[in-house]
Amino acid sequence: MKVPVLVIGGGLSGIAAAIRVARFAPHVQILEQHTRLGGLNSYFYRNKTLFETGLHAITNYAESGDKKAPLNRLLRQLKIRRKNISLCQQRESRVEFYGQQTLRFSNQFALFDSEIHSKFPYAYDHFLQLITFIDEFDPFIPTPFRSAKKYLFDLLGDELLVDMILCPLMFYGSSYENDMDLNQFAIMFRAIYIEGMFRPNGTIKDFLDMLTDHYKELGGTIRTNCAVRKIIQSSGRVSGVELSSGEFIECDHLLSTIGSDETLALLNEHKTDTPSPCKRLGFIETIHEVKTDETCKLPDDTTIIFYNNSKSFNYCNPCEFVDNSSGVICFPGNFSGLPPRETKEVRFTHLANYSKWKTLAETPTSYLAQKKLSARESRLVLEPIIGKFEHNILFENTFTPVTIERYTSKIRGAIYGNPSKHKDGDIGYKNLFIAGTDQGFLGIVGSMLSGVSIVNQHILPKL
């Protein structure tokens, strides 16, 4: 069997890449090893209720008239009409460093600007210089790693302000410990603080169904439960893939969205300059479905809280199972325009130690007990922030780095992948390129644009 273009991985980057190809050459196929598409952004059912994985919020909101905005450029590239998607904006979010300072922000940049002006007045003029830098800087030019933290401290001169600015950007996209690449910082600063956050008025399933229906209408095909065992190559050129079933599929072009090291493993390659796996950052997330009443009133006006309750902000692999000193509290129902529900969902996300969870997973009873204990410890830390809800919990589920690794095949369950990025998608083969997490674009819109940009640059010119 031969398919001109194969895409390994049915996450949002892979789907977007395949749609872009199918617009011009319909003979493209997605290979997904799991039963459904979505990758890190998918869903599952419990108690006849759909729960989403991955999707807190989508960054890079833009009004329909902003032609140059990443969201609208993405929709044009995929030939999806903006009016066919109902977008719900965040209400208000905040960065909360307890006992120190709070910064509120929304999809109106003026709010964040006024917060900096009133709470860090001595740094405000330098903050304006940062905005000018963001406006003039091109973060998509491939460059060696430059420390965003150093740049910000040299410019702003205030460690607390630097950490508060970085906290949401790190939790929503940094694969480095206690720092970010300056290019990625510039992308995420604009995506979160200047453009803002939103979500579709529907579930991630609705969003995935819309994308896959559009893709199939263009002539593309999808194979689920279809794991790739090996990428076949000779003299720097790929000829196809071998599936776990033993089937061989020949192709002219191959795009992998599963990660750089994960792709190299299928090629039986191991590069000596690959960063140590222990540097990959793992996360744990607990979802609570809560029945609200007079005794339990979770916030209605706050969408996301990025918090830190320790003296210093540390974004690194913790020594214990979970680091509850900082993290993300998300209320997925607190977006303007979403239909009312009788229950409220709250999600806690923290850094987690993959090695400890992996070792414990060898003893299922202990592993499940630790998940329950970790969820309780997180709740006890965060209830003083959002209010008590223990007795109103209808459903609770916790994902560890081991869960993420099992369902996405991301090494060590690291959702932001390898700290070393391939910004041009080139890993040394004539007709094989990577897109997605390890290409370097961030967020859901960024991930999808990654797939589109690599197709535009490397595949469409050769079809």
N, C-alpha and C positions, 0 to 999 in steps of 0.2 A: 504494500500500500504506500502511496506517496501523497503528501500534502505539501503544497508550496511553502506555506508558513505555519509553523507550530509555535504555540505559546504554552510554556510549562507554568502552571499555577493559575488558578481561577479566582484569585483575589481581585480587588478593585483595580489594581494596576494592570493585571493580566486581561481583565475584561475590557478596560478602556483601550489597551493596545490592540486587542483583537477587533474591537469595533472600528478603530481607525483604519486597520488594514482592510477589513471587510467592505468599507465604503468604496474602495478602489479595486480590490481583488478578493472576491467572496470566498475563495478556497483557503480558508484559514481555520485552524482547529485549536481549541483549548483543551489541554490535558490536566485534569484535576484529580488528585488522589483520593479525595474524600467524597462523601455522598452528595454534598451540596457546595455551591460556589460561595465566595465571600472571604475566605481566608481568615484574617484577623477580625474582619467585620462581618459576622454571620449571626446565627440565631439558633435557639433550641426551644423545645417545649417542655414545660412542667405544669402539671395540674391544669391542662388544657389552656395554658397561657403562654404566649410567645415572649421569650426574653432575648434581648439582643446581646451580642458579645462585641466588645471593641468600641462601638459607636457611643461616645459621650456626646460629642458635638463635632460639627464640621467647621473648620476654620475657613478663612478667606471669603466671608460674606461680601456680596457686592450688589448694588442696585442694578436693575436691568440695563440702564443707560450707560453704564461704565464699560465701554467696549474693551478696554485694555485689561480689565480685572481678570485674575486667573480663573475664577469661576465661569465667567462668560466666555473666555477664550476656550476653556475646556468644553463647554456645551456646544460651541460652534464647531470645534474639531470633531466632536462625536455626532454632530448633526442632530442634536436633541433640542427641542424648542423649550425655552425658559418657561413659557406659560403652562407647559405640561407638568411642571414640578411646583408644588406649593411649598414655599420655604418659610420656616418659622424661626424668627430671630431670638437670641438669648434675651432674657429680661435684664438682669444685671449680675455680674460676677465680681469676685474680689480676691485679692491676695491678702492673706491674714497672717501676720507674724505676731503671735500672741504675746502680749506684754511689751510690744515694741511699736508696731504701726500697721495700718490697714490702707490698701489702695483699691478703690473701686474702678471698674471699667465696664463698658458695654459696647454696642456697635456704633456708638457715637464717640469718636475719639476725644471730643471736647471734655468728656467726663474724666478720662484718664489724665489728660493734660491739666485739668484744674486740680486734680488730686495731687499731682507732682508739685504744682505751683504752691498749693496751700500747706503741704506737709513736708516738702523738701525745698523751701524757697531759695536757700543758698546754692542749690544745685540746678535751679530751673534754667538759667541761661545756658548751661552746659547740656541740659536735657534738650533744649531747642537745637543745639548743635548736633546732637544725636539724631534728631528727626531729619535734619538737613542731610546728614550722612546717609540715612536709610533711603531718602528720596533719590539721592544721586548715585548710590552704590549699585553695581551690577553683581548680585551674588551668584550668578549662574556661570561666571567665568571660572574654569577650573584653576584652583590655586592650592598650595600646600596648606596644612592646618595652621590657623591663626587663632589665638585664644580670645574668645569674646569677653571672658571675664577680665582679662588684663586690659583689653581695649576700654571696657566700660569703667573700670576703676581709674585708669589713667585720665579718662575724660570727666567722670562724675565725682571722683574722690570720696565717695561715701559707700562703705561696704554694705550697709543695710539696704540702701537704695539699689545697689547692684544686685544683691541677692534677691530682693523682692521682684525686680524686673525679670531676672532669669528664672525664677521658680516655675511659673506656668510654662515657659518655653522649654525648659528642661523636661518637665513631666509630660509634655506633649510632643517631644521629638528628639531629645538628646541621647545619643548612644555613648557619650563620653562621661566619665566620672568627674563631677564638680566643675564642668566646663562645657562649652559649645564651640564648634567651629564658627568663626566669624561670619562666613557666608550663610550657614544655616541659622545663626542667630538673626541675621538681617531678614531672612525669609520668614521666620517664625514671629519676629516682632511685628512685621507688617500684617501677617496672617491673623494674629490674635488681637493686638492692641489697636491697629489702624483700621483693618477691615472688619474683624469681629467674627462671631460664631453663630451658627444656625444649625438646623436639622430639618429633614423633610417632614412634612405633615403626614406621617405614616411610619411603618416599621422598616427596618433594614431589609426585611423580606420583600416589601413592596418596592423598595428601591432596586434591589437585585433583580426582581422579576421584570421591572421596567427596562433595565439595562440588557438583560438576557433576551427578552422579547425583541428588543430593537436589534440586537446582534444577529439573532436568527432570521429576522426579516431581511437583513442584508446578505444572508446566505451563509453565515458562519456556522460552524458546528461545535458541539461540546461533548466531551467524554468524561464522565465522572467515574469514581471508583477505578481510576486509571493511573496507577503510580508508575513513574519512570524509574527503571533500574539503572540504566546506563545511557550516556550520550556517546554516540559513535563518532569518532573523529580521526582524521589522518592528515598529517602535514599542515596542521593549523586550520583545517576546514571540517565542518560538521557535515555528516551525510544523513544522520537521522538519530532515532532513539530506540532503545530496547525497553519494552514495558516489563513490569514484574510478571506478567503472564507469559512472557517469552516472545510476544509479538514484536515485530520490527516495523517502524514507520519511517519512511524516507522523507526528507524535506530539503528544500533549497535554503530556507532561512529559519533560524531558531531564536526565539526570545524567551529568556528565563526570568521569572519574577519571584523565584523562591529564595533568593539570597546569593551572594557571591561565593562564600565557602560551600554552601549547599550545592551550588551548581558545579563548582570545581570537584566536589566529591563524586558527582555523577560522571565526571571526566577522568576520575582516578588521579586527580592532581592535588598536590599539597604544597602550597607556596610557603617558603621559609619566612617571608616577611609578614605573614598573617598574624595579627595581634593575638595574644594569648586568649583562649576562650574565657578565662576567668574575668576578663575585663568587660565581657558582655553583661548588660544590666537586665536583671529579671524583675518582674512585677507580680504582685498579687492583687486580686480584685474580689470584693464581696458585693453581691447584689442582694438587697433587701426589698421585698414587697411588703408594704406597711399599710394597715388599715388605719386611717386617720379619723379621730373623733375629738370630743372635748378634752380628753385626757392626753391626746397626742397630736400636736400641731406642728408639723415640720414646715419649714419655710416655703412660701408660695412665690416670693418675689426674687429669690436668688437661684441662679442657674448652676453655677460652679463656684466652689471655694477651693483655692489653692492655699494650703496652710503650712505653717511651720511653728512648732511650739517649743523648740530648743533654743539655746542661746545663739548657736550658729547654725546655718543651713548647710546640711551635708547631703549631696546627691551622689551616692556611691553604693556599692555592694555592702549590705549590712552584715555584721558578724552573726546576728541572730536570724531566726526564720523571717521576721518582718521588722522593718523600721517604721514604727508608728509616729516618729517625731515629726514627719512631714508627709504630705500626700495630697490627694485630690478627693473632694467630696462633690459628687455630681447628682443633681436632681433632673433626670432625663425628661420629666414631665413639665418642667418649669421653663418652657419656651413659649413665646407669645403665639397664639393661634392654634395651639394643640387642643383637641377636644378634652373636656373634663373627664376625670376618672374617679371612681369610688376609692381607689387605693393610690398610694404614692410610692414611687420607686426611688431608692437612694443607693448610690454606689460609692464604695470606698476603694481607693487605689493607693498602694504603697510599694516602695522598693522591697524586694525579697531576695533571699539567699538561695540561689538555684541548687547549689551543692547539698545543702542541708535538706531541702525538700526532696531532691533526687534520692538521697540515701534513705530517707524515711519512707519513700514510696515503695521500697522493697518489702515493707511490712504494712499492708493495707489498713489494718485496724489502727495502728499508731498514726498513719498518715491522715486518715479521716478524723481521728481525735484531735490532731494538731490543727487541721483546718478549722474545726469548730472552735478550738481554743483561740486561734489567731483572730477569727472573726469576732469573737467576744471581746478580746483585748482591744481590737480596733474600735469597736462600738463604745467601750467604756472610755476610751480616749476622746472620741469625737462627739458623744452625746452632750457634753457640756457646751459644745459649739452650736449644735443644731436642735437640741432638745431630746428628751428621753423617748424611746419608742420600743424598748425591749418587749413589752407585753402586747404589742400590737403587730408583731412580725407574723406575716402569713407564710412567707417563703424566704429561704436564705440559701445562697449558693456561692461557693468560693472557688476561684480559679487560681491555681499556683503556677509558677513557671513550668512545672512538669506538665500541668494540664495544657498550657499553651504550646509546649514542645510537641506533645502528643497529637494535638489537633491541627497544628500548622506546620510542623517539622522545622520550625525555627530553632537553630542551635541554642541550647540552654534556655529555650523559651524567651529569648531576647527579642521583644517586639520591635525594637529599633535597630536590630541587626548588628552588623560588624561596624565598629568605630571607623574603620578605614573604608571610605566610599570610592566608587568608580564613577565619577561625575559625568563621564562621556559614555558610560555603559559598555566600554570596551574592556574585555578581560583577555585579549590576545588571540582571538579567532576571527577569521574572515567573515563568517556568516552566523556567528553566535554573539548575542549581546544580552546584557542584563538590564532590567528596569525594576522600579519599586524601591523598597527600603534601602538597599545597598547602592542604589544609584545616587541617592542623596536628596531627592525632593521629599518634603515632609507634609504630614497631614493627609487627609483623605483626598482633597482636591489636588494636593501636590503629588501624591502617589499615582493618581489617575493621569495627571499631566506628565509624570515620568514615563508611563507606558506610551503615551501619545508622542512625546518628544523623541524618544528613542526610535520609534517606528518612523517618524518623519525624517530623522537624521540618517538612519542606517538601512531601513528596509524598503520604504516606498520608492526611493530613487532607483532601486535595483529591480523593481517588479516590472 
